[in-house]
Amino acid sequence: MEFRRTYSGAPWESSVGYCRALRAGAHIYVTGTAPIAEGGDVFAPGDAYAQAKRCFEIIERALRDLGADLSHVVRTRMFVTDIGRWEEFARAHGEFFGDHRPTTTMVEVKGLIDPAMLIEVEADAVCVDA
């Protein structure tokens, strides 16, 4: 089985030892994706909707790098720091996945690696080549 990886360029990918996404045959696994701006800072501190949207944009780019798109996503997992804001996170999820709904989980966590982060998202996809 062939393994293909894509990287986002985050400085901690090499120090922690991970990639943004890995394709193993038809399966693609997107690692926990935080709302990071192009310059490396936390994207839109305090804005749950914007942060969720940013996570899905990063995931979409990683999928494209590996020959897939959002329609191939079969499962998402959202880790949020305030479940009371679930509708804001869900709104962004619905905008990206409303036409091809994957299974999903949203759970509240005590915290993420940076206190300004409100969400982190994982995604799994299946992309069978024709």
C-alpha positions as a Markdown table, in Angstrom:
| # | Residue | x | y | z |
|---|---|---|---|---|
| 1 | Met | 0.0 | 0.0 | 0.0 |
| 2 | Glu | 1.3 | 3.4 | -0.9 |
| 3 | Phe | 1.4 | 6.2 | 1.7 |
| 4 | Arg | 1.2 | 9.9 | 0.6 |
| 5 | Arg | 1.5 | 12.8 | 3.0 |
| 6 | Thr | 0.9 | 16.5 | 2.8 |
| 7 | Tyr | 2.2 | 19.2 | 5.2 |
| 8 | Ser | 0.8 | 22.6 | 6.1 |
| 9 | Gly | 4.2 | 24.1 | 6.9 |
| 10 | Ala | 3.4 | 24.6 | 10.6 |
| 11 | Pro | 6.7 | 24.7 | 12.5 |
| 12 | Trp | 5.6 | 22.0 | 14.9 |
| 13 | Glu | 5.0 | 19.4 | 12.3 |
| 14 | Ser | 8.7 | 18.5 | 12.3 |
| 15 | Ser | 9.3 | 19.0 | 16.0 |
| 16 | Val | 6.3 | 16.9 | 17.0 |
| 17 | Gly | 6.6 | 14.5 | 14.1 |
| 18 | Tyr | 3.3 | 14.6 | 12.2 |
| 19 | Cys | 1.8 | 15.6 | 8.9 |
| 20 | Arg | -1.3 | 17.5 | 8.0 |
| 21 | Ala | -2.9 | 14.6 | 6.3 |
| 22 | Leu | -1.9 | 11.1 | 5.2 |
| 23 | Arg | -3.4 | 9.0 | 2.4 |
| 24 | Ala | -3.2 | 5.3 | 2.8 |
| 25 | Gly | -4.7 | 3.7 | -0.3 |
| 26 | Ala | -8.2 | 5.0 | -0.5 |
| 27 | His | -8.3 | 6.3 | 3.1 |
| 28 | Ile | -7.3 | 9.8 | 4.1 |
| 29 | Tyr | -6.7 | 10.9 | 7.7 |
| 30 | Val | -6.5 | 14.6 | 8.4 |
| 31 | Thr | -4.8 | 15.4 | 11.7 |
| 32 | Gly | -6.3 | 17.7 | 14.3 |
| 33 | Thr | -6.6 | 21.0 | 12.5 |
| 34 | Ala | -6.5 | 24.2 | 14.5 |
| 35 | Pro | -7.5 | 27.7 | 13.3 |
| 36 | Ile | -4.1 | 29.0 | 12.3 |
| 37 | Ala | -3.7 | 32.1 | 10.2 |
| 38 | Glu | -1.3 | 32.2 | 7.3 |
| 39 | Gly | 1.3 | 34.0 | 9.4 |
| 40 | Gly | 1.1 | 31.4 | 12.2 |
| 41 | Asp | -1.0 | 33.2 | 14.7 |
| 42 | Val | -4.4 | 32.0 | 16.0 |
| 43 | Phe | -7.1 | 33.0 | 13.4 |
| 44 | Ala | -9.9 | 35.2 | 14.6 |
| 45 | Pro | -9.5 | 35.0 | 18.4 |
| 46 | Gly | -12.9 | 34.9 | 20.1 |
| 47 | Asp | -14.9 | 34.1 | 16.9 |
| 48 | Ala | -16.1 | 30.5 | 17.0 |
| 49 | Tyr | -17.7 | 30.6 | 13.6 |
| 50 | Ala | -14.6 | 32.1 | 11.9 |
| 51 | Gln | -12.3 | 29.7 | 13.6 |
| 52 | Ala | -14.3 | 26.6 | 12.6 |
| 53 | Lys | -14.5 | 27.9 | 9.0 |
| 54 | Arg | -10.7 | 28.3 | 9.0 |
| 55 | Cys | -10.2 | 24.8 | 10.2 |
| 56 | Phe | -12.4 | 23.5 | 7.3 |
| 57 | Glu | -10.5 | 25.6 | 4.8 |
| 58 | Ile | -7.2 | 24.0 | 5.9 |
| 59 | Ile | -8.7 | 20.5 | 5.8 |
| 60 | Glu | -10.1 | 21.2 | 2.3 |
| 61 | Arg | -6.7 | 22.3 | 1.1 |
| 62 | Ala | -5.0 | 19.1 | 2.6 |
| 63 | Leu | -7.6 | 16.9 | 0.9 |
| 64 | Arg | -7.0 | 18.6 | -2.5 |
| 65 | Asp | -3.2 | 18.0 | -2.0 |
| 66 | Leu | -4.0 | 14.3 | -1.8 |
| 67 | Gly | -6.5 | 14.1 | -4.7 |
| 68 | Ala | -9.7 | 14.3 | -2.8 |
| 69 | Asp | -12.3 | 17.0 | -1.8 |
| 70 | Leu | -14.9 | 17.6 | 0.9 |
| 71 | Ser | -17.3 | 15.2 | -0.7 |
| 72 | His | -15.0 | 12.3 | 0.2 |
| 73 | Val | -15.1 | 13.1 | 3.9 |
| 74 | Val | -16.9 | 10.4 | 5.9 |
| 75 | Arg | -16.3 | 11.6 | 9.4 |
| 76 | Thr | -15.4 | 14.7 | 11.3 |
| 77 | Arg | -14.6 | 15.3 | 14.9 |
| 78 | Met | -14.8 | 18.7 | 16.5 |
| 79 | Phe | -13.1 | 19.4 | 19.8 |
| 80 | Val | -14.4 | 22.7 | 21.2 |
| 81 | Thr | -13.7 | 24.6 | 24.3 |
| 82 | Asp | -17.2 | 25.9 | 24.9 |
| 83 | Ile | -20.0 | 23.5 | 23.9 |
| 84 | Gly | -22.5 | 26.3 | 24.6 |
| 85 | Arg | -21.3 | 27.9 | 21.3 |
| 86 | Trp | -22.2 | 24.7 | 19.3 |
| 87 | Glu | -24.4 | 26.5 | 16.9 |
| 88 | Glu | -21.6 | 28.7 | 15.7 |
| 89 | Phe | -19.3 | 25.8 | 15.1 |
| 90 | Ala | -22.2 | 23.8 | 13.5 |
| 91 | Arg | -23.0 | 26.7 | 11.1 |
| 92 | Ala | -19.6 | 26.5 | 9.6 |
| 93 | His | -19.7 | 22.7 | 9.4 |
| 94 | Gly | -23.0 | 22.9 | 7.6 |
| 95 | Glu | -21.7 | 25.4 | 5.1 |
| 96 | Phe | -18.8 | 23.1 | 4.2 |
| 97 | Phe | -20.6 | 19.7 | 4.4 |
| 98 | Gly | -24.3 | 20.4 | 3.9 |
| 99 | Asp | -24.4 | 18.8 | 0.4 |
| 100 | His | -22.5 | 15.7 | 1.4 |
| 101 | Arg | -23.0 | 15.1 | 5.1 |
| 102 | Pro | -20.4 | 13.0 | 6.9 |
| 103 | Thr | -20.8 | 11.5 | 10.3 |
| 104 | Thr | -19.6 | 13.9 | 13.0 |
| 105 | Thr | -18.9 | 14.3 | 16.7 |
| 106 | Met | -18.6 | 17.5 | 18.7 |
| 107 | Val | -17.2 | 17.3 | 22.2 |
| 108 | Glu | -16.1 | 19.9 | 24.7 |
| 109 | Val | -12.5 | 19.7 | 25.9 |
| 110 | Lys | -10.8 | 21.5 | 28.8 |
| 111 | Gly | -8.5 | 23.3 | 26.5 |
| 112 | Leu | -6.4 | 23.3 | 23.3 |
| 113 | Ile | -2.7 | 24.0 | 22.8 |
| 114 | Asp | -3.3 | 27.8 | 22.7 |
| 115 | Pro | -6.0 | 29.4 | 24.9 |
| 116 | Ala | -7.2 | 31.6 | 22.0 |
| 117 | Met | -8.2 | 28.5 | 20.0 |
| 118 | Leu | -11.9 | 27.6 | 20.4 |
| 119 | Ile | -11.9 | 24.5 | 18.1 |
| 120 | Glu | -9.8 | 21.8 | 16.6 |
| 121 | Val | -11.1 | 19.4 | 13.9 |
| 122 | Glu | -10.1 | 16.0 | 12.6 |
| 123 | Ala | -11.5 | 14.5 | 9.4 |
| 124 | Asp | -11.4 | 11.1 | 7.7 |
| 125 | Ala | -12.1 | 10.6 | 4.0 |
| 126 | Val | -12.5 | 7.7 | 1.6 |
| 127 | Cys | -11.4 | 8.3 | -2.0 |
| 128 | Val | -11.6 | 5.4 | -4.3 |
| 129 | Asp | -9.9 | 6.0 | -7.6 |
| 130 | Ala | -11.8 | 5.2 | -10.7 |
